[in-house]
């Protein structure tokens, strides 16, 4: 990852979990746990104000099962190159939410 991304991750912690809990799947309308690669929890910096001073910290969580599924080819094989690319896309996607970008804007940028 570029140095700027590392700086952002110092401000927004990155958690890695095997898969999302059932309540996260319900919240996002996802049926299968390997369909979700990541999640941003927090208040985007475009919406933060002094009123949010007591809010929980922002967090980016990535899910191993979802990333592996997204990186797999049609035979279920995962190359290191595809895995790294999917991890990068997922982290940048979630950091995009931290900066106030919508799903549509991220899709247009190629981070879906």
N, CA, C and O atoms as a GROMACS GRO file, in nm:
protein
  448
    1UNK      N    1   0.084  -0.118   0.000
    1UNK     CA    2   0.000   0.000   0.000
    1UNK      C    3   0.088   0.125   0.000
    1UNK      O    4   0.197   0.124   0.057
    2UNK      N    5   0.041   0.230  -0.063
    2UNK     CA    6   0.116   0.356  -0.063
    2UNK      C    7   0.130   0.412   0.079
    2UNK      O    8   0.048   0.380   0.166
    3UNK      N    9   0.231   0.495   0.103
    3UNK     CA   10   0.250   0.552   0.237
    3UNK      C   11   0.128   0.626   0.291
    3UNK      O   12   0.101   0.622   0.411
    4UNK      N   13   0.054   0.694   0.202
    4UNK     CA   14  -0.065   0.766   0.248
    4UNK      C   15  -0.167   0.671   0.309
    4UNK      O   16  -0.231   0.705   0.409
    5UNK      N   17  -0.183   0.553   0.252
    5UNK     CA   18  -0.277   0.456   0.307
    5UNK      C   19  -0.230   0.410   0.445
    5UNK      O   20  -0.311   0.394   0.536
    6UNK      N   21  -0.101   0.390   0.461
    6UNK     CA   22  -0.048   0.352   0.592
    6UNK      C   23  -0.074   0.462   0.695
    6UNK      O   24  -0.103   0.433   0.811
    7UNK      N   25  -0.064   0.588   0.654
    7UNK     CA   26  -0.093   0.699   0.744
    7UNK      C   27  -0.240   0.698   0.784
    7UNK      O   28  -0.274   0.722   0.900
    8UNK      N   29  -0.328   0.670   0.688
    8UNK     CA   30  -0.471   0.664   0.718
    8UNK      C   31  -0.502   0.550   0.815
    8UNK      O   32  -0.586   0.565   0.904
    9UNK      N   33  -0.434   0.438   0.797
    9UNK     CA   34  -0.458   0.323   0.885
    9UNK      C   35  -0.406   0.347   1.027
    9UNK      O   36  -0.445   0.277   1.120
   10UNK      N   37  -0.319   0.445   1.043
   10UNK     CA   38  -0.278   0.484   1.178
   10UNK      C   39  -0.391   0.561   1.246
   10UNK      O   40  -0.400   0.561   1.369
   11UNK      N   41  -0.476   0.625   1.168
   11UNK     CA   42  -0.589   0.701   1.221
   11UNK      C   43  -0.715   0.616   1.234
   11UNK      O   44  -0.796   0.637   1.324
   12UNK      N   45  -0.731   0.520   1.143
   12UNK     CA   46  -0.848   0.434   1.141
   12UNK      C   47  -0.798   0.290   1.155
   12UNK      O   48  -0.740   0.237   1.061
   13UNK      N   49  -0.819   0.228   1.269
   13UNK     CA   50  -0.769   0.092   1.290
   13UNK      C   51  -0.825  -0.007   1.188
   13UNK      O   52  -0.939   0.005   1.144
   14UNK      N   53  -0.743  -0.103   1.152
   14UNK     CA   54  -0.782  -0.209   1.060
   14UNK      C   55  -0.793  -0.338   1.139
   14UNK      O   56  -0.696  -0.385   1.198
   15UNK      N   57  -0.913  -0.396   1.140
   15UNK     CA   58  -0.936  -0.524   1.205
   15UNK      C   59  -0.954  -0.630   1.098
   15UNK      O   60  -1.010  -0.604   0.992
   16UNK      N   61  -0.905  -0.749   1.125
   16UNK     CA   62  -0.921  -0.862   1.033
   16UNK      C   63  -0.997  -0.970   1.108
   16UNK      O   64  -0.957  -1.013   1.216
   17UNK      N   65  -1.108  -1.014   1.048
   17UNK     CA   66  -1.188  -1.122   1.107
   17UNK      C   67  -1.209  -1.228   1.000
   17UNK      O   68  -1.200  -1.200   0.880
   18UNK      N   69  -1.238  -1.349   1.044
   18UNK     CA   70  -1.261  -1.457   0.948
   18UNK      C   71  -1.387  -1.434   0.865
   18UNK      O   72  -1.387  -1.454   0.744
   19UNK      N   73  -1.493  -1.390   0.931
   19UNK     CA   74  -1.620  -1.366   0.862
   19UNK      C   75  -1.704  -1.270   0.945
   19UNK      O   76  -1.680  -1.254   1.064
   20UNK      N   77  -1.804  -1.207   0.883
   20UNK     CA   78  -1.887  -1.112   0.956
   20UNK      C   79  -1.987  -1.185   1.047
   20UNK      O   80  -2.033  -1.294   1.013
   21UNK      N   81  -2.020  -1.125   1.160
   21UNK     CA   82  -2.121  -1.185   1.247
   21UNK      C   83  -2.260  -1.174   1.183
   21UNK      O   84  -2.282  -1.091   1.095
   22UNK      N   85  -2.354  -1.258   1.227
   22UNK     CA   86  -2.489  -1.259   1.167
   22UNK      C   87  -2.557  -1.122   1.164
   22UNK      O   88  -2.625  -1.088   1.068
   23UNK      N   89  -2.539  -1.042   1.270
   23UNK     CA   90  -2.606  -0.911   1.272
   23UNK      C   91  -2.552  -0.818   1.165
   23UNK      O   92  -2.627  -0.734   1.114
   24UNK      N   93  -2.425  -0.830   1.129
   24UNK     CA   94  -2.367  -0.749   1.022
   24UNK      C   95  -2.423  -0.794   0.887
   24UNK      O   96  -2.452  -0.712   0.801
   25UNK      N   97  -2.438  -0.925   0.869
   25UNK     CA   98  -2.497  -0.976   0.745
   25UNK      C   99  -2.639  -0.923   0.729
   25UNK      O  100  -2.677  -0.878   0.621
   26UNK      N  101  -2.717  -0.928   0.836
   26UNK     CA  102  -2.855  -0.877   0.830
   26UNK      C  103  -2.856  -0.727   0.799
   26UNK      O  104  -2.934  -0.680   0.717
   27UNK      N  105  -2.768  -0.653   0.866
   27UNK     CA  106  -2.762  -0.508   0.848
   27UNK      C  107  -2.732  -0.471   0.703
   27UNK      O  108  -2.784  -0.371   0.653
   28UNK      N  109  -2.650  -0.550   0.636
   28UNK     CA  110  -2.611  -0.521   0.498
   28UNK      C  111  -2.694  -0.598   0.395
   28UNK      O  112  -2.671  -0.584   0.275
   29UNK      N  113  -2.790  -0.678   0.440
   29UNK     CA  114  -2.874  -0.754   0.349
   29UNK      C  115  -2.798  -0.860   0.271
   29UNK      O  116  -2.828  -0.887   0.155
   30UNK      N  117  -2.699  -0.921   0.337
   30UNK     CA  118  -2.615  -1.022   0.274
   30UNK      C  119  -2.657  -1.158   0.326
   30UNK      O  120  -2.672  -1.177   0.447
   31UNK      N  121  -2.676  -1.255   0.235
   31UNK     CA  122  -2.720  -1.389   0.275
   31UNK      C  123  -2.607  -1.479   0.319
   31UNK      O  124  -2.620  -1.553   0.416
   32UNK      N  125  -2.495  -1.473   0.248
   32UNK     CA  126  -2.385  -1.566   0.274
   32UNK      C  127  -2.263  -1.489   0.325
   32UNK      O  128  -2.229  -1.382   0.273
   33UNK      N  129  -2.199  -1.543   0.426
   33UNK     CA  130  -2.092  -1.469   0.493
   33UNK      C  131  -1.969  -1.448   0.406
   33UNK      O  132  -1.889  -1.360   0.436
   34UNK      N  133  -1.952  -1.526   0.299
   34UNK     CA  134  -1.836  -1.504   0.211
   34UNK      C  135  -1.865  -1.402   0.102
   34UNK      O  136  -1.783  -1.383   0.011
   35UNK      N  137  -1.980  -1.335   0.109
   35UNK     CA  138  -2.013  -1.231   0.012
   35UNK      C  139  -1.969  -1.092   0.057
   35UNK      O  140  -1.968  -0.998  -0.022
   36UNK      N  141  -1.931  -1.079   0.184
   36UNK     CA  142  -1.892  -0.948   0.237
   36UNK      C  143  -1.741  -0.947   0.261
   36UNK      O  144  -1.688  -1.029   0.337
   37UNK      N  145  -1.673  -0.853   0.197
   37UNK     CA  146  -1.527  -0.844   0.208
   37UNK      C  147  -1.483  -0.748   0.318
   37UNK      O  148  -1.377  -0.768   0.379
   38UNK      N  149  -1.562  -0.646   0.345
   38UNK     CA  150  -1.519  -0.548   0.445
   38UNK      C  151  -1.634  -0.461   0.492
   38UNK      O  152  -1.745  -0.466   0.439
   39UNK      N  153  -1.602  -0.382   0.594
   39UNK     CA  154  -1.703  -0.294   0.652
   39UNK      C  155  -1.635  -0.175   0.719
   39UNK      O  156  -1.534  -0.190   0.788
   40UNK      N  157  -1.691  -0.059   0.697
   40UNK     CA  158  -1.646   0.062   0.767
   40UNK      C  159  -1.749   0.094   0.873
   40UNK      O  160  -1.869   0.100   0.845
   41UNK      N  161  -1.703   0.114   0.994
   41UNK     CA  162  -1.790   0.153   1.105
   41UNK      C  163  -1.741   0.287   1.157
   41UNK      O  164  -1.625   0.301   1.194
   42UNK      N  165  -1.829   0.383   1.160
   42UNK     CA  166  -1.791   0.513   1.212
   42UNK      C  167  -1.868   0.625   1.145
   42UNK      O  168  -1.970   0.602   1.079
   43UNK      N  169  -1.818   0.743   1.162
   43UNK     CA  170  -1.879   0.862   1.103
   43UNK      C  171  -1.780   0.916   1.000
   43UNK      O  172  -1.668   0.954   1.035
   44UNK      N  173  -1.821   0.921   0.873
   44UNK     CA  174  -1.729   0.973   0.770
   44UNK      C  175  -1.678   1.112   0.806
   44UNK      O  176  -1.749   1.192   0.866
   45UNK      N  177  -1.555   1.140   0.768
   45UNK     CA  178  -1.495   1.268   0.806
   45UNK      C  179  -1.571   1.386   0.745
   45UNK      O  180  -1.561   1.498   0.795
   46UNK      N  181  -1.646   1.362   0.637
   46UNK     CA  182  -1.725   1.468   0.576
   46UNK      C  183  -1.847   1.505   0.659
   46UNK      O  184  -1.910   1.608   0.636
   47UNK      N  185  -1.881   1.420   0.758
   47UNK     CA  186  -1.999   1.445   0.842
   47UNK      C  187  -1.965   1.468   0.988
   47UNK      O  188  -2.054   1.492   1.070
   48UNK      N  189  -1.836   1.461   1.022
   48UNK     CA  190  -1.797   1.477   1.163
   48UNK      C  191  -1.805   1.622   1.205
   48UNK      O  192  -1.779   1.714   1.127
   49UNK      N  193  -1.842   1.639   1.330
   49UNK     CA  194  -1.845   1.773   1.390
   49UNK      C  195  -1.811   1.759   1.539
   49UNK      O  196  -1.790   1.648   1.588
   50UNK      N  197  -1.807   1.869   1.608
   50UNK     CA  198  -1.778   1.865   1.752
   50UNK      C  199  -1.886   1.789   1.828
   50UNK      O  200  -1.862   1.741   1.939
   51UNK      N  201  -2.004   1.777   1.770
   51UNK     CA  202  -2.112   1.702   1.833
   51UNK      C  203  -2.080   1.554   1.844
   51UNK      O  204  -2.142   1.482   1.923
   52UNK      N  205  -1.983   1.506   1.766
   52UNK     CA  206  -1.947   1.364   1.765
   52UNK      C  207  -1.827   1.333   1.854
   52UNK      O  208  -1.767   1.226   1.842
   53UNK      N  209  -1.791   1.424   1.943
   53UNK     CA  210  -1.669   1.406   2.022
   53UNK      C  211  -1.673   1.283   2.112
   53UNK      O  212  -1.567   1.230   2.146
   54UNK      N  213  -1.789   1.235   2.151
   54UNK     CA  214  -1.798   1.117   2.237
   54UNK      C  215  -1.826   0.989   2.162
   54UNK      O  216  -1.848   0.884   2.224
   55UNK      N  217  -1.827   0.995   2.030
   55UNK     CA  218  -1.860   0.877   1.949
   55UNK      C  219  -1.749   0.774   1.953
   55UNK      O  220  -1.633   0.806   1.979
   56UNK      N  221  -1.786   0.650   1.927
   56UNK     CA  222  -1.687   0.543   1.918
   56UNK      C  223  -1.591   0.571   1.803
   56UNK      O  224  -1.629   0.639   1.707
   57UNK      N  225  -1.468   0.521   1.810
   57UNK     CA  226  -1.373   0.547   1.702
   57UNK      C  227  -1.411   0.474   1.573
   57UNK      O  228  -1.479   0.372   1.575
   58UNK      N  229  -1.366   0.529   1.462
   58UNK     CA  230  -1.386   0.468   1.332
   58UNK      C  231  -1.302   0.341   1.323
   58UNK      O  232  -1.194   0.333   1.380
   59UNK      N  233  -1.354   0.241   1.250
   59UNK     CA  234  -1.283   0.115   1.234
   59UNK      C  235  -1.312   0.060   1.094
   59UNK      O  236  -1.424   0.067   1.045
   60UNK      N  237  -1.209   0.006   1.031
   60UNK     CA  238  -1.226  -0.070   0.907
   60UNK      C  239  -1.204  -0.217   0.944
   60UNK      O  240  -1.103  -0.253   1.004
   61UNK      N  241  -1.300  -0.300   0.906
   61UNK     CA  242  -1.288  -0.443   0.929
   61UNK      C  243  -1.289  -0.512   0.794
   61UNK      O  244  -1.375  -0.484   0.710
   62UNK      N  245  -1.195  -0.602   0.773
   62UNK     CA  246  -1.197  -0.683   0.651
   62UNK      C  247  -1.220  -0.828   0.691
   62UNK      O  248  -1.179  -0.872   0.799
   63UNK      N  249  -1.288  -0.902   0.602
   63UNK     CA  250  -1.328  -1.040   0.630
   63UNK      C  251  -1.256  -1.136   0.537
   63UNK      O  252  -1.269  -1.130   0.415
   64UNK      N  253  -1.180  -1.227   0.599
   64UNK     CA  254  -1.096  -1.322   0.526
   64UNK      C  255  -1.177  -1.405   0.426
   64UNK      O  256  -1.137  -1.417   0.310
   65UNK      N  257  -1.289  -1.462   0.469
   65UNK     CA  258  -1.367  -1.550   0.380
   65UNK      C  259  -1.417  -1.474   0.256
   65UNK      O  260  -1.410  -1.526   0.145
   66UNK      N  261  -1.466  -1.354   0.275
   66UNK     CA  262  -1.517  -1.276   0.163
   66UNK      C  263  -1.406  -1.238   0.066
   66UNK      O  264  -1.426  -1.244  -0.056
   67UNK      N  265  -1.291  -1.201   0.119
   67UNK     CA  266  -1.179  -1.163   0.033
   67UNK      C  267  -1.129  -1.284  -0.045
   67UNK      O  268  -1.101  -1.273  -0.164
   68UNK      N  269  -1.118  -1.398   0.020
   68UNK     CA  270  -1.075  -1.520  -0.050
   68UNK      C  271  -1.173  -1.558  -0.159
   68UNK      O  272  -1.133  -1.597  -0.269
   69UNK      N  273  -1.304  -1.548  -0.130
   69UNK     CA  274  -1.405  -1.581  -0.230
   69UNK      C  275  -1.399  -1.485  -0.348
   69UNK      O  276  -1.410  -1.528  -0.463
   70UNK      N  277  -1.380  -1.356  -0.321
   70UNK     CA  278  -1.374  -1.257  -0.429
   70UNK      C  279  -1.247  -1.273  -0.512
   70UNK      O  280  -1.247  -1.241  -0.632
   71UNK      N  281  -1.140  -1.322  -0.451
   71UNK     CA  282  -1.012  -1.336  -0.522
   71UNK      C  283  -1.002  -1.468  -0.598
   71UNK      O  284  -0.912  -1.484  -0.681
   72UNK      N  285  -1.092  -1.561  -0.572
   72UNK     CA  286  -1.084  -1.693  -0.635
   72UNK      C  287  -1.122  -1.687  -0.783
   72UNK      O  288  -1.211  -1.611  -0.823
   73UNK      N  289  -1.055  -1.768  -0.862
   73UNK     CA  290  -1.092  -1.779  -1.003
   73UNK      C  291  -1.211  -1.875  -1.015
   73UNK      O  292  -1.263  -1.922  -0.914
   74UNK      N  293  -1.255  -1.904  -1.135
   74UNK     CA  294  -1.375  -1.987  -1.153
   74UNK      C  295  -1.356  -2.131  -1.105
   74UNK      O  296  -1.454  -2.205  -1.091
   75UNK      N  297  -1.233  -2.171  -1.080
   75UNK     CA  298  -1.204  -2.305  -1.029
   75UNK      C  299  -1.182  -2.304  -0.877
   75UNK      O  300  -1.150  -2.407  -0.818
   76UNK      N  301  -1.198  -2.187  -0.815
   76UNK     CA  302  -1.180  -2.176  -0.672
   76UNK      C  303  -1.036  -2.156  -0.627
   76UNK      O  304  -1.006  -2.157  -0.508
   77UNK      N  305  -0.946  -2.137  -0.725
   77UNK     CA  306  -0.805  -2.116  -0.691
   77UNK      C  307  -0.780  -1.968  -0.664
   77UNK      O  308  -0.841  -1.880  -0.726
   78UNK      N  309  -0.690  -1.943  -0.569
   78UNK     CA  310  -0.656  -1.805  -0.533
   78UNK      C  311  -0.506  -1.787  -0.550
   78UNK      O  312  -0.426  -1.852  -0.483
   79UNK      N  313  -0.469  -1.698  -0.642
   79UNK     CA  314  -0.327  -1.668  -0.660
   79UNK      C  315  -0.290  -1.554  -0.565
   79UNK      O  316  -0.375  -1.476  -0.523
   80UNK      N  317  -0.163  -1.547  -0.533
   80UNK     CA  318  -0.115  -1.441  -0.444
   80UNK      C  319  -0.143  -1.304  -0.506
   80UNK      O  320  -0.180  -1.210  -0.435
   81UNK      N  321  -0.127  -1.292  -0.637
   81UNK     CA  322  -0.151  -1.164  -0.705
   81UNK      C  323  -0.297  -1.121  -0.692
   81UNK      O  324  -0.324  -1.005  -0.660
   82UNK      N  325  -0.389  -1.212  -0.716
   82UNK     CA  326  -0.533  -1.180  -0.705
   82UNK      C  327  -0.572  -1.151  -0.560
   82UNK      O  328  -0.654  -1.063  -0.533
   83UNK      N  329  -0.512  -1.225  -0.467
   83UNK     CA  330  -0.541  -1.204  -0.325
   83UNK      C  331  -0.496  -1.064  -0.282
   83UNK      O  332  -0.570  -0.992  -0.216
   84UNK      N  333  -0.375  -1.028  -0.318
   84UNK     CA  334  -0.324  -0.895  -0.282
   84UNK      C  335  -0.410  -0.784  -0.344
   84UNK      O  336  -0.438  -0.683  -0.280
   85UNK      N  337  -0.450  -0.805  -0.468
   85UNK     CA  338  -0.534  -0.706  -0.535
   85UNK      C  339  -0.668  -0.690  -0.462
   85UNK      O  340  -0.715  -0.578  -0.443
   86UNK      N  341  -0.729  -0.802  -0.422
   86UNK     CA  342  -0.858  -0.794  -0.354
   86UNK      C  343  -0.845  -0.731  -0.216
   86UNK      O  344  -0.933  -0.655  -0.175
   87UNK      N  345  -0.739  -0.760  -0.144
   87UNK     CA  346  -0.716  -0.697  -0.014
   87UNK      C  347  -0.703  -0.546  -0.033
   87UNK      O  348  -0.762  -0.468   0.042
   88UNK      N  349  -0.625  -0.506  -0.133
   88UNK     CA  350  -0.605  -0.363  -0.161
   88UNK      C  351  -0.737  -0.295  -0.194
   88UNK      O  352  -0.768  -0.188  -0.141
   89UNK      N  353  -0.815  -0.356  -0.283
   89UNK     CA  354  -0.944  -0.300  -0.322
   89UNK      C  355  -1.035  -0.286  -0.201
   89UNK      O  356  -1.101  -0.183  -0.184
   90UNK      N  357  -1.039  -0.389  -0.117
   90UNK     CA  358  -1.127  -0.387  -0.001
   90UNK      C  359  -1.088  -0.277   0.098
   90UNK      O  360  -1.174  -0.203   0.146
   91UNK      N  361  -0.960  -0.267   0.128
   91UNK     CA  362  -0.916  -0.165   0.223
   91UNK      C  363  -0.941  -0.025   0.168
   91UNK      O  364  -0.990   0.062   0.239
   92UNK      N  365  -0.909  -0.003   0.040
   92UNK     CA  366  -0.932   0.129  -0.018
   92UNK      C  367  -1.081   0.162  -0.027
   92UNK      O  368  -1.120   0.277  -0.010
   93UNK      N  369  -1.162   0.061  -0.053
   93UNK     CA  370  -1.308   0.080  -0.056
   93UNK      C  371  -1.358   0.128   0.079
   93UNK      O  372  -1.432   0.226   0.088
   94UNK      N  373  -1.317   0.059   0.185
   94UNK     CA  374  -1.364   0.096   0.319
   94UNK      C  375  -1.308   0.231   0.363
   94UNK      O  376  -1.378   0.308   0.428
   95UNK      N  377  -1.183   0.261   0.328
   95UNK     CA  378  -1.129   0.394   0.358
   95UNK      C  379  -1.201   0.501   0.278
   95UNK      O  380  -1.212   0.616   0.323
   96UNK      N  381  -1.250   0.466   0.161
   96UNK     CA  382  -1.332   0.558   0.082
   96UNK      C  383  -1.458   0.597   0.158
   96UNK      O  384  -1.499   0.714   0.156
   97UNK      N  385  -1.521   0.499   0.224
   97UNK     CA  386  -1.638   0.530   0.307
   97UNK      C  387  -1.600   0.624   0.421
   97UNK      O  388  -1.676   0.714   0.456
   98UNK      N  389  -1.483   0.604   0.478
   98UNK     CA  390  -1.434   0.692   0.584
   98UNK      C  391  -1.425   0.837   0.533
   98UNK      O  392  -1.445   0.932   0.609
   99UNK      N  393  -1.395   0.852   0.405
   99UNK     CA  394  -1.384   0.986   0.346
   99UNK      C  395  -1.515   1.034   0.284
   99UNK      O  396  -1.517   1.134   0.213
  100UNK      N  397  -1.624   0.961   0.310
  100UNK     CA  398  -1.755   1.007   0.268
  100UNK      C  399  -1.800   0.962   0.131
  100UNK      O  400  -1.904   1.009   0.082
  101UNK      N  401  -1.727   0.872   0.066
  101UNK     CA  402  -1.768   0.825  -0.066
  101UNK      C  403  -1.880   0.721  -0.054
  101UNK      O  404  -1.878   0.637   0.036
  102UNK      N  405  -1.975   0.728  -0.145
  102UNK     CA  406  -2.087   0.633  -0.146
  102UNK      C  407  -2.047   0.507  -0.222
  102UNK      O  408  -1.943   0.502  -0.288
  103UNK      N  409  -2.132   0.405  -0.213
  103UNK     CA  410  -2.107   0.280  -0.287
  103UNK      C  411  -2.099   0.309  -0.438
  103UNK      O  412  -2.013   0.255  -0.507
  104UNK      N  413  -2.188   0.394  -0.487
  104UNK     CA  414  -2.189   0.427  -0.629
  104UNK      C  415  -2.059   0.497  -0.671
  104UNK      O  416  -2.002   0.464  -0.775
  105UNK      N  417  -2.013   0.592  -0.591
  105UNK     CA  418  -1.889   0.663  -0.622
  105UNK      C  419  -1.770   0.567  -0.620
  105UNK      O  420  -1.682   0.576  -0.706
  106UNK      N  421  -1.768   0.476  -0.524
  106UNK     CA  422  -1.659   0.378  -0.517
  106UNK      C  423  -1.662   0.282  -0.635
  106UNK      O  424  -1.558   0.242  -0.687
  107UNK      N  425  -1.784   0.244  -0.676
  107UNK     CA  426  -1.799   0.156  -0.794
  107UNK      C  427  -1.744   0.225  -0.918
  107UNK      O  428  -1.674   0.164  -0.998
  108UNK      N  429  -1.777   0.354  -0.934
  108UNK     CA  430  -1.727   0.431  -1.049
  108UNK      C  431  -1.575   0.441  -1.050
  108UNK      O  432  -1.514   0.447  -1.156
  109UNK      N  433  -1.514   0.442  -0.930
  109UNK     CA  434  -1.369   0.449  -0.918
  109UNK      C  435  -1.304   0.312  -0.933
  109UNK      O  436  -1.181   0.302  -0.937
  110UNK      N  437  -1.384   0.206  -0.940
  110UNK     CA  438  -1.329   0.070  -0.955
  110UNK      C  439  -1.301   0.000  -0.825
  110UNK      O  440  -1.227  -0.098  -0.822
  111UNK      N  441  -1.358   0.049  -0.715
  111UNK     CA  442  -1.335  -0.012  -0.584
  111UNK      C  443  -1.462  -0.080  -0.533
  111UNK      O  444  -1.519  -0.043  -0.430
  112UNK      N  445  -1.506  -0.181  -0.608
  112UNK     CA  446  -1.627  -0.253  -0.562
  112UNK      C  447  -1.594  -0.393  -0.523
  112UNK      O  448  -1.683  -0.467  -0.482
   0.00000   0.00000   0.00000
